[in-house]
Amino acid sequence: MRKMITLGVAAAFAVLSAATPAVAADDPAAAGLDGFGRWHQPRCETVTGDGTVTFTRDEGRTLTPTSQAPKPVVYTRGLVALDRPDHLLALSNNVLLTSKDAGCTWTQVGQVNGANLTLTAARGGRAYAWDQNGHLSLVTPDGITPLTSPAEDVAGLGVDPLRGDRLRVADGDGQLRESRDGGQTWKPVGKPAFPETELLMIYTAAFDPYNLNHVVLGVATEGARVTYDGGRTWRAATGLSRTGTRVNVFSATISPAAPNVVYAMGLDLAEKDEHVPSDGRHIYRSFDGGHRFTPVVDQGDGITLPNGPLLAAHPKNPLVLYFAWGTGWSNLGTDLYRYDALRGRVTTNHNPHDRVTSIAFNPSNPKVMYLGLAEES
C-alpha cells in the first residue's frame, strides 16, 4: 500500500456529480438489457475453457480457478461484456472466444485476422476486433465478418452508444475516420491532430464511451492532444511535465462513470534523464476531459509502471482506476493495482499469472471483474 496525492472530499463529490453520461438511465443498453432479460453474476466455482479468461469477486485477491492452464504463448488483449445479458467475448491471440453464461464457460468461435487484436463492444450484442495495422472485423458470439480497413495505422476505435453501426477510428496522423454502415465504408471527419510536417508516433486514442466527438490522443514526446468537437480543433494537454517539455503518453482511458475524468500513463523524459526515483513514470488524472493533467501515481514503493500499461477505469466510480504489471520472467507473476482517489492510495493484489492483459466488468455487479490472461513461458 502506498500513500498518494489526496483528493479533497468536496472535490471528490464534485467529480462524482459532474459530467453524467449522455445515455439515459433507463436506456436498455446502459442497464445491460437488450430485450432478453438482465445480466447475472457467474454461478460457478471453476471457469471451463482454455484458461485464458477468469474472474475475481474481490478485485484480484482471489481468482476463480480454470479447468485448464493457458498454453504459451498467448495474450488475451480483447475482453468485453456485451449488452446481450450474460454474453462476453474475448480474443486470445487470434482466437475469438465467447461465454454465454456470465463467464463460467468459454468456447471458441473462430479465427480473426490481425495481430495484437483488441475488442470494442457495440450495441446489438456485438463488438469490433481491431489492431494497430488497420485490421477490422465485426464479431459476435455466433461468427466473424471481416470489414474494410479504415487506415494503415489505427490508434483507437470508438462506437456510438446508441448506434452499433456508427464507429470512428483515429489513424496514425491523428485523423478521425467515421463509418455509418458498420465498417463497410469510411470517410474522414475533422482534421489531423498534427500537421503533415510533424511525423509523430501516436501510441493510443481513447474515445469517450458516450460521445464520439471527445477523444484523447497519447503521443510520443508531445504528451497528449484532446478534441471535443470531432477533430475540428485539437488542444495540447498541460500538466504532464513539471518542466513543460517532452512526455511520452503511452496509455489513456476516459471514465465511463464521468467522462470529464481521464487517466493516462506517461513518461516524463526530462525526469528520466535526471534519474529521479520514479524514472519519470507516472499515472496522471484530468478532471476536465483531458485538457490539464496532474500526476497522481508514481513508479516506486512496490509500484511498477511499464510503457503502455493496461488501464481500466471503474464503470461506476470515476475516482477508481485499475492498472497492472506482470512478467513471465522468473515466475514473478502479476500485480493488479487499484488507485482510489478518495482515499489517496494504491492497493495491490498479486496473482501467479504472467500478465493480466485485459479487464471487463460484470454489468450487474462491477465487483465481478473478468480478467484476460497472458502466458509467456
N, C-alpha and C positions, 0 to 999 in steps of 0.2 A: 504494500500500500504506500502511496506517495502523496504528500500534500501538494496541491496545485493552487493556481490563482483562484481565489474565492469570488464567486459571483454574489452580489448583494441580494437579499431576499426580495426587495422591491423590484430590482431589475429582473430577477428570475420570473416573478409573476407577470411582469410586463411582457416578457418573451412568450410565456405560456398563453397569454391572452391576445397576442398580436398575430396579424397575418394569417387568419384562418384560411384553410384550403378552399378553393373555388368550387369544389364539388359539394353539392347539398348533402346534409347529414342523412337524409332519407333516400339518397341515391343507392340503387341496388348494388352497383359495383363497389361503392365505398364501404358498404356493410358486408361485403363478401357474399353477395347473393346474385343469382342470375335466373331466378325462377324455379330452381331445382331444390331449394332449401337453404340451410345455413351450414357454415363450416363447423366442424367438430375438432376436438383435440384428439391426438393419436391415442389409441387404446391398446397399445402393445408394449411388451417389455423387451422385445428384440425386433430390430429392423431387418426385414428379409430382403435380400438383394445382393449386389456385388460389393457392398461395404463402402461405397464412395459417399453415401449420404447417411447421416444420423440426425438425432435431435437431442436437445437438452431442455430440461424444465427449470434449471436453476442457474442459467447464464454461464454454463460451461463447467460448473463444479463437478457434475457427473454427466457422462454421455451415455446414451442408450446403446447397448451392445448391438453389433450387427452379426447376421448369420454367417457372413464371410468377411475375411480381411481384404481390403483393397489390394489389388496386384499392381506392382510398379511397371512402368512409370505412368502415373495418372494424375491429372489436375482437374478438379471439379470446379470450374470457374463460373459456370452458369447454374443458378438455382432460384426459382421463383414460385410463389404461391399464386394460383390463378383465381379469377373471380367465379369460376365454377367450383362450388364447395368441395373441399377435401381433395382437390386435384393440385398436384405440383408437377413441375418439370425441372430436370437437371441435365447438365451437359458435363460428362466426364470425358475429357479429350474431345473426340468427335462423336461420341455415343450419346444419343438422346435417351433419357430415362423418364419414366412417368410413375407417379403414385396416385392412386385413386381412392386411398383410404387414409388421408391426412398424414402420410409419411411413414406408414408401417410396412408397406410392401412396394418394392420398386421393380419395374420390368423394362426391358429395352424396347424402344420404338423403332430405331434405325440409326443410320449414319448421316451426319450433317457435314457439308463441305466447309472447309476453313481450318484455321489453326488458332489456338488460344481463344476459342469461342466463348462468348458470354451470352446472357439472356436478358431481354427486357420484356416484362409482361404487358399484355394489352387486353382491353376489354373484349369479351366474347370468348373466354376460355382458350386463349392462345397467347403466344409470345413470339418475339423475333430473336433469332440467333444471329449474331454478327461478330466479326472480328476486325482488327485494325487494317487488314488488307482489303476491306470492302466486301467480303463475302457476306451474303444476307439470305436468310431463309425464314419462311413462316413455319412455325412448329406448333403442333397441338398434341394432346395425348394419343391421337389416332394417326398422325402422319407428319410428313415433312414436305414442304414445297419450296424449291429454290426460287429466289427472286432476283431481279435486276440489280446489279452492283450500283450503289449510289455514288461511289467515288473510289479512287485508288487507295486513299488513306481515310480511315474513319476513326475519330477520337471519342465518339459517344453517340448514343441514339436515345431519343425520347418519343413517347407516344401520347397522343391526345387522350385524356382520361375518359372522355365521353364517346370518342370515335376510334375504335381499334384499327381502322384502316388509314388513319392520318398519322404520319410519323415524320420525324425530322432527324437528320444526322448533322454533325459538324465534321467537315473534312480536314485534311492536313493543313489547309491555309486558314482555318477558322471560318470558312464559308458554310453557312447553313443551307441545307438542301431539304426540300419537302416532297413527300408523296401523299397524295389523297386517294390512292387506289391500292393501299396495302403493299407498297413497294414495287409495283409494276413499272411506274414511270416517276421521274424526279424532275424538279426544277429548283434553281437557286432562289433563296429569299434573303433579303438584306444584302450586306456587303461583307467581304472578308474582314476578320478582326485585325489583320495585319496587311500592310501594303505588299505588293509583289516584290519590292526591293528588300524586304525583310524575310530572310529564309530562317524561320524559327521552327523548332520542334514543339508540337502540341502534344502533351502527354495524355490529357484527359479532357473530356467535355461532360459536365454534369448538367442535366436537364431538370428543371423544376417539374415534379410529377403532376402538377396541376396547371402548369402554364408553359406551353412550348416556347413562348417568347422570352422566357427567363433562362439564360444559360450562363454557366461559369466555365471558362477555359483555364486549364493549368498548363503553363508554358515553361520551356527551358529558358533560364536566365531572366526572363521578363516577368516572372511571377504569375499573375492571373489577369484575365480580362472578363468583363461581365456585360451582358446586354439584357435589357428589359423590354426591348421592342423588336424582337425577332431579328436582330443583327443589323438593323438600320443604323444604330450607333453602338459603339463599344467604348467602355471606360476601363482604364487601368486600375487594378485594385491597389490599395495602400495598406501600410501597416505590416507588410510581410518581412521587412528587414529594418533593423534599428539604424542601419547606415543608409537606407534608401537605395541600395544597389542590388546586385544580382541575386535572384532567388529562383530555384527550380521548384515548381509546384507539380508534384507527381500524381496526386490523388485529390479528388474533391467529391463532395456529396451534398445535396440540398435536402434539408429535413422535410420529410413528408408530413410532419406534425405542425410545422410553422416555416413556410418557405422563405421567410426573412433570415432564417438561421442556416448558415453554410459552414461546413467543416472542410478543411483542406490540410494536406500534409506537404511540407516543403523543406527544402534545404537552402539555408542562407549561406551562400558561397563565401561571403566575406568572413562570417563566423568560422566556417570550416577552415579557411586559410589562417585564421588566428588561433586555431586549435582550442577553441573554447570547450568546456566539459561536455556540452550537448553535441559537439561536432556540427553545430548549426542545424540540427534536425528538430523540427517542431511540428505539432499539430496546431493549426490555427482555427479560430472561430470568428465568424462575422454575424452581426445582428442586423445588417442592412442589406441582405441579399447578395453580398459578395463585393461591396464597394470598399469596405475597410475591414481588415482582419486584425486580430490580436492573438499572439501565441498563448496557448493555454496548457499544452503538454510539451515537455522537453524530453529528449532522449537522456537516459541515465537513471540511476537508482532503481535498476531492475526493469526499465522500460527500453525496448529496442524498437527503433523506427527505421525500417528498410526503405529503399526507394519504392514508391508506389504501393504502400500497404493497403490491404482491404480496409475500407471504411464503411460502416453500416450504422446509419442513424436510426434511433429508436422510432417506430412508426407512430407512437402516441405522445412521447415526451421529447420535446426538442432540446432538452438540456442533457440528454444521454446519448453518448456515441460509443459504439463498439469498434475495436480495431484489433489486429492480430499480428503476431510474428511467430514464425516457426521455421524449422530446418530439419532435414533428414540426417544432417551431419552428426555423427557420434550419438545418434538416438536422443537428441536433446528435446524433441517434441515441440509443442506449440503453446504459447501464452495467448490467451484470449483476454483482452483488456476491456474494462468498462470505465469510461470517463463520465463523471457525474458533476456537472457544473454547479448544481445547487449546494452540494457538499464540498466542492472544490477538491476532489480527489480522484485517483485512479485505483481500481482494484483489479487483481489478476487471478485468473483461474487457468491451471495448467492441464494439458492432456498429452498423451503419448504419441499422437499422430504427427506426421512430418509437417503438415501445414493445414490450416483452415483457409480455404481459398474462396469461399462464398458463404453468405448468410441470408436466410429468409425468415420471416416471422409468420406464425400462425395467425390468420386474420381474426379469429375469435378470441385468442389469448396470446398477446405478444411475449408472454413469459416463455412460451414454447418457441424455441429458436431452432431452425433447421440449419445444419452445418454441412457444407460441401467440403470433402476432404481431399488431400493430396497424399500420394505415396511415391516417394522418390527413390527408395532403395529396398 
